[in-house]
Amino acid sequence: MHTPLAERLRPRTLADFVGQESLLADDAPLKIAYERGHPYPMILYGPPGSGKTTLARLLAQVSGGEFVILSALTSGVRELKDLEERGRAARAHSRGLIVFIDEIHRYSRAQQDALLRPLEEGTVVVIGATTENPAFALTAALLSRVRLHVLEPLTPADLGRLLARALGAPEGLARAQTASDAALALIAELADGDARRALTLLEMAAGLAEQAHAVVIDEAHVRRAAGTRYRRFDKGGDLLYDQISALHKAVRGSSPDAALYWLARLLDGGCDPRYVARRLVRAASEDVGNADPRALTIALDAWQAFDRLGRPEGDLALAQAAVYLASAPKSNAVYRAFQAVTEDVRTHGTLPVPAHLRNAPTAFARAQGHGREYRYPHDEPEAYAAGVSYFPDTMSPAVYYEPTDRGLEIRIRERLMRLRDRDREERRG
């Protein structure tokens, strides 16, 4: 039975491990603790192919502990309780038990809580692996009992070393074939930081080259092996939210070129374009606001255009909106005002509507004083009733919205300042 190249090349020692230098340097606390036989529980957080499982296995090996692998997809509370007993037995024989739990974020709260006692007692050392942000995917109780280590995607240089080893190692592809530098560079690019994908792609390209009786694996073999280009993206995970955050911040930072780049990354990675459209509408209100009210209309029109055109034609409407929002003058004055007033509403509670502002549709309501002394602004100069308060009687008038000196808000600011001056004159009079 064929063993995949990625499995055959799995490192046997920490010295063979490629990447994550910050965690595995000679003076790194993680490496020192395990080499001294003092393993500690941890969460390894990183993208697929960054070496989480392999690193856990090697750390257990150098610490001298017994190593057990569980999958959160197939194990439950019962298995965890069994491991607790097994851990006590191992500790009695001066041999620790290290339990690696793959995809630990898939455990329910009850399953995560089942880990707390063995962690506190030290009967087992848990190493959990996750591709999801631990702050969201794991309970606070569990996180407080482990250390968190972040694994980064492998760099092109890391992948280059890994591919070179695969071509030369006896357990790798040591044969008459070689690979061109361009082919190896293309594999590193297509792998997108994933060691497993890089080795799988190399193995497939080598097979195609062998079928063609080619001595050298070239770019054509790699492209045929790759098929449809695939980029690292998780429609429900951190990478999605990191990239959508980058798009929003590029818009906020008035960088249309960066906004286009992140928009293209999101669409290329498989993100739902309607989700992108929704975030652009949010940015139009939050970051452009009344400095250019057209931004909100353009964002909504782009969303509607996409719904009518679909892909790929509708992508251009989203690009147009992203560029416009990034290029427009910025104001978060409405956003800040709404945040402040929301807090005041929570603080003051349900204050009654003043009598002059109440609805008076019936004679009974009018007899109760509803609408009495209401001044109709359209009957007054500039359609403004100077000196009137529209806040509850027991609440001092507050200023929430302070227009900026950018875009249309310059004129809004001037008008509001003029009207506030009239209010002050009315009160003095």
C-alpha positions in Angstrom: 0.0 0.0 0.0 1.4 3.4 -1.0 2.4 5.8 1.8 2.1 9.4 0.8 5.3 11.4 0.5 4.2 13.8 3.2 3.9 10.9 5.7 7.2 9.3 4.6 9.0 12.6 5.1 7.5 13.4 8.5 10.4 14.6 10.7 11.9 12.1 13.1 13.7 14.7 15.3 13.2 18.4 16.2 16.3 19.1 14.1 14.5 17.9 11.0 11.5 20.1 11.7 11.1 22.9 9.1 9.8 26.3 10.1 8.6 27.8 13.4 12.0 28.9 14.3 10.7 31.3 17.0 9.3 28.3 18.9 12.2 25.9 18.4 15.3 28.0 18.8 17.8 26.6 21.2 16.8 29.3 23.8 13.1 29.0 23.2 11.1 28.2 26.5 9.0 25.6 24.7 12.0 23.6 23.5 13.9 23.9 26.8 11.0 22.7 28.9 10.3 19.6 26.9 14.0 18.7 26.4 14.3 18.9 30.2 11.4 16.5 30.7 9.0 19.2 31.9 6.2 19.2 29.4 3.3 21.6 29.8 -0.2 21.7 28.3 -0.6 24.0 25.3 -2.7 24.9 22.3 -1.0 25.0 18.9 -2.9 27.4 16.8 -2.1 27.7 13.1 -3.2 27.0 9.5 -3.3 23.5 8.0 0.1 22.1 7.0 2.1 24.3 9.5 3.2 21.2 11.4 1.0 21.1 14.5 0.7 17.3 14.7 4.3 16.6 13.9 5.5 19.2 16.4 3.4 17.6 19.2 4.8 14.1 18.3 8.4 15.3 18.4 7.9 17.2 21.7 6.5 14.1 23.3 9.5 12.2 22.0 12.1 14.5 23.4 10.3 14.7 26.8 10.2 10.9 27.1 6.4 10.9 27.6 3.9 8.4 26.3 2.1 9.9 23.3 -1.6 9.4 22.4 -3.5 11.0 19.5 -7.2 11.8 19.7 -9.4 13.5 17.2 -12.1 15.8 18.4 -14.3 14.4 15.6 -14.4 10.9 17.0 -13.6 11.1 20.7 -15.8 12.2 23.6 -16.0 12.6 27.4 -15.7 8.8 27.9 -12.4 8.6 26.1 -11.1 11.6 28.0 -12.0 9.9 31.3 -10.2 6.7 30.3 -7.1 8.8 29.5 -7.2 10.3 32.9 -6.9 6.8 34.5 -4.2 6.0 32.0 -2.3 9.2 32.9 -2.3 8.3 36.6 -0.9 4.9 35.8 1.8 6.4 33.6 2.7 8.9 36.3 3.0 6.1 38.8 5.7 4.6 36.6 7.5 8.0 36.3 6.4 8.3 32.7 4.1 11.2 31.7 1.2 10.9 29.3 0.9 13.5 26.5 -2.4 13.6 24.7 -2.6 15.3 21.4 -6.1 16.4 20.5 -6.5 17.4 16.8 -9.2 20.0 16.0 -9.8 20.6 19.7 -12.1 23.5 18.7 -14.7 21.0 17.7 -15.1 19.8 21.3 -18.3 21.0 23.0 -18.2 23.0 26.2 -18.9 19.8 28.2 -16.0 18.0 26.5 -13.7 20.9 27.1 -14.7 21.0 30.7 -13.9 17.3 31.0 -10.2 18.3 30.4 -10.1 20.7 33.3 -9.6 18.3 36.2 -6.8 16.2 34.6 -5.1 19.5 33.6 -5.3 20.8 37.2 -4.1 17.4 38.6 -1.4 17.1 36.0 -2.4 13.5 35.2 -2.1 14.2 31.5 -0.4 16.9 29.4 -2.8 18.1 26.7 -1.6 19.5 23.5 -4.5 20.7 21.4 -4.3 21.7 17.8 -6.7 24.2 16.1 -7.1 26.2 13.0 -9.7 28.4 14.7 -9.0 31.4 16.9 -8.8 30.0 20.4 -10.3 33.1 21.9 -13.5 32.3 20.1 -13.4 28.5 19.8 -12.2 27.5 23.3 -13.6 28.2 26.7 -12.0 30.7 29.0 -11.6 28.0 31.6 -9.6 25.8 29.3 -7.5 28.6 28.0 -6.5 29.7 31.5 -4.9 26.2 32.0 -2.8 26.0 28.9 -0.2 28.1 27.0 -1.0 29.3 23.5 1.6 29.0 20.7 0.9 30.4 17.3 2.3 28.5 14.3 2.8 30.6 11.1 2.4 29.4 7.5 5.7 28.1 6.1 7.7 30.7 4.2 8.8 30.0 0.6 12.3 29.5 1.9 11.0 26.9 4.4 9.1 25.1 1.6 12.2 25.2 -0.6 14.2 23.4 2.1 11.5 20.8 2.5 11.2 20.2 -1.3 15.0 19.8 -1.6 14.9 17.2 1.2 12.1 15.4 -0.5 14.1 15.1 -3.8 17.2 13.8 -2.1 16.1 11.7 0.8 16.0 7.9 0.4 12.4 7.9 1.9 11.5 10.7 -0.5 11.8 10.8 -4.2 15.5 9.9 -4.5 15.6 8.7 -8.1 17.0 9.8 -11.5 14.7 12.8 -11.6 15.5 16.3 -10.5 13.3 19.4 -10.5 14.0 22.8 -12.1 14.3 25.8 -9.9 11.2 27.3 -11.6 9.2 24.2 -10.8 10.1 24.2 -7.2 9.4 27.9 -6.9 5.9 27.3 -8.5 5.2 24.5 -6.0 6.1 26.8 -3.1 3.8 29.5 -4.5 0.9 27.1 -5.1 1.3 25.5 -1.7 0.6 28.8 0.0 2.4 28.0 3.2 1.1 24.4 3.5 3.9 21.8 3.8 1.5 18.9 3.2 0.2 20.4 0.0 3.7 21.2 -1.2 4.8 17.6 -0.8 1.6 16.2 -2.4 2.0 18.5 -5.4 5.7 17.5 -5.8 4.8 13.8 -5.7 2.0 14.2 -8.3 4.3 16.2 -10.6 7.0 13.6 -10.2 4.6 10.9 -11.2 3.5 12.9 -14.3 7.2 13.5 -15.3 7.9 9.8 -14.8 5.0 8.8 -17.1 6.4 11.1 -19.8 9.9 9.6 -19.3 11.2 13.1 -18.3 14.4 13.4 -16.3 13.5 16.9 -15.0 10.3 17.9 -13.3 9.4 21.2 -14.9 6.7 23.9 -14.5 4.4 22.2 -17.0 4.3 19.0 -14.8 3.6 21.1 -11.8 0.7 23.0 -13.5 -0.8 19.8 -14.7 -0.6 18.3 -11.2 -2.0 21.4 -9.6 -5.2 21.5 -11.7 -7.4 24.3 -10.4 -5.3 26.8 -8.4 -6.3 26.7 -4.7 -5.5 29.3 -2.1 -5.6 29.0 1.6 -9.0 30.2 2.7 -11.6 29.2 5.3 -15.0 30.6 4.7 -15.9 30.5 8.3 -12.5 30.9 10.0 -9.9 33.5 10.9 -8.5 34.0 7.5 -11.8 35.2 6.2 -12.2 37.7 9.0 -8.5 38.8 8.8 -8.9 39.6 5.1 -12.3 41.3 5.4 -10.7 43.4 8.2 -7.8 44.3 5.9 -10.3 45.4 3.2 -12.3 47.5 5.7 -9.1 49.1 7.0 -7.8 49.8 3.5 -11.1 51.6 2.7 -10.9 53.5 6.0 -7.3 54.4 5.4 -8.1 55.8 1.9 -6.0 53.3 0.0 -8.0 52.3 -3.1 -5.2 50.1 -4.4 -5.0 48.1 -1.2 -8.8 47.9 -1.0 -8.8 46.4 -4.6 -6.1 43.9 -3.6 -8.0 42.6 -0.5 -11.2 42.5 -2.4 -9.6 40.4 -5.1 -8.1 38.1 -2.5 -11.5 37.6 -0.9 -13.3 36.8 -4.1 -10.4 34.6 -5.4 -10.4 32.6 -2.2 -14.1 31.8 -2.4 -15.6 34.4 0.0 -19.4 35.0 -0.6 -19.4 38.3 -2.6 -22.7 39.3 -0.8 -20.9 39.2 2.5 -18.2 41.5 1.0 -21.0 43.8 -0.3 -22.6 43.9 3.2 -19.2 45.0 4.7 -18.8 47.7 2.1 -22.2 49.1 3.0 -21.2 49.1 6.7 -17.9 50.9 5.8 -19.9 53.5 3.8 -21.8 54.5 7.0 -19.1 53.9 9.5 -16.1 55.5 7.9 -17.4 57.8 5.1 -20.7 58.9 6.6 -21.9 62.3 5.8 -18.6 63.5 4.5 -20.0 61.9 1.3 -23.5 60.5 1.6 -23.3 59.2 -1.9 -21.0 56.5 -0.7 -23.8 54.6 1.0 -25.9 54.8 -2.2 -23.0 53.6 -4.3 -22.3 50.7 -2.0 -26.0 49.6 -2.0 -26.1 50.0 -5.8 -23.1 47.8 -6.1 -24.7 45.1 -4.0 -27.9 45.3 -6.2 -25.8 45.2 -9.4 -24.0 42.1 -8.2 -27.3 40.4 -7.4 -28.5 41.1 -10.9 -25.3 40.2 -12.8 -23.7 37.5 -10.6 -20.1 36.5 -11.2 -17.8 37.4 -12.7 -19.6 40.5 -14.2 -20.9 41.7 -10.8 -17.4 41.6 -9.2 -16.6 44.8 -11.0 -19.5 46.6 -9.3 -18.0 45.7 -5.9 -14.6 46.8 -7.1 -16.1 50.2 -8.2 -17.7 50.6 -4.8 -14.5 49.7 -2.9 -12.5 52.2 -4.9 -15.1 54.9 -4.4 -15.3 54.4 -0.6 -11.5 54.3 -0.3 -11.2 57.5 -2.3 -14.0 59.4 -0.6 -13.4 61.9 2.3 -13.8 60.2 5.6 -15.9 60.9 8.7 -16.9 58.6 11.6 -18.9 61.4 13.2 -22.2 59.6 12.8 -20.7 56.3 14.1 -19.2 58.1 17.2 -22.5 59.9 17.8 -24.5 56.7 17.6 -22.2 54.9 20.0 -22.5 57.8 22.5 -26.2 58.1 22.3 -26.7 54.3 22.6 -24.7 54.4 25.8 -26.9 57.4 27.1 -30.1 55.5 26.3 -28.8 52.6 28.4 -27.8 54.9 31.2 -30.9 57.1 31.4 -33.5 54.4 30.9 -37.0 55.0 29.6 -37.5 58.8 30.0 -41.0 60.1 29.1 -41.5 62.0 25.8 -42.1 65.7 26.5 -45.7 66.9 26.1 -44.9 69.2 23.2 -43.4 66.3 21.2 -46.2 63.7 21.8 -48.6 62.6 19.2 -52.0 64.3 19.4 -54.3 62.4 17.0 -57.5 62.6 19.2 -59.3 65.2 21.2 -58.5 63.2 24.4 -54.8 63.3 23.6 -55.0 67.1 23.0 -56.9 67.5 26.3 -54.0 65.7 28.0 -51.6 68.4 26.7 -50.1 66.3 23.9 -48.6 68.6 21.3 -49.2 71.7 23.3 -46.8 74.6 22.6 -45.3 72.7 19.7 -43.6 75.1 17.3 -43.8 74.0 13.7 -40.3 74.7 12.2 -41.5 75.3 8.7 -43.3 78.4 9.9 -40.1 79.9 11.3 -37.0 81.5 9.7 -34.7 78.9 8.0 -37.4 76.3 9.0 -35.8 76.2 12.4 -37.5 76.8 15.8 -34.6 78.3 17.8 -34.4 77.5 21.5 -36.6 74.4 21.4 -35.3 71.3 23.1 -36.2 67.9 21.6 -34.8 65.9 24.5 -36.7 64.5 27.5 -37.5 67.2 30.1 -35.3 65.7 32.8 -32.3 65.3 30.4 -30.0 68.1 29.5 -29.6 68.6 25.8 -26.5 66.8 24.6 -24.2 67.1 21.5 -23.5 63.8 20.0 -23.0 64.5 16.3 -20.0 66.7 15.6 -19.4 67.0 11.9 -15.8 66.9 10.6 -14.1 69.5 8.4 -14.0 67.0 5.5 -16.3 66.7 2.5 -19.9 67.7 2.7 -19.7 67.7 6.5 -17.9 71.1 6.2 -21.2 72.6 5.1 -23.2 70.5 7.6 -20.9 71.8 10.4 -21.3 75.4 9.3 -25.1 75.2 9.3 -25.3 73.4 12.7 -23.0 76.0 14.2 -25.2 78.8 12.9 -28.3 77.1 14.3 -26.7 76.5 17.7 -25.8 80.2 17.8 -29.5 81.0 17.3 -30.4 78.7 20.1 -28.0 80.6 22.4 -29.4 83.9 21.4 -33.0 82.7 22.0 -32.1 81.5 25.5 -30.4 84.8 26.3 -33.4 86.7 25.0 
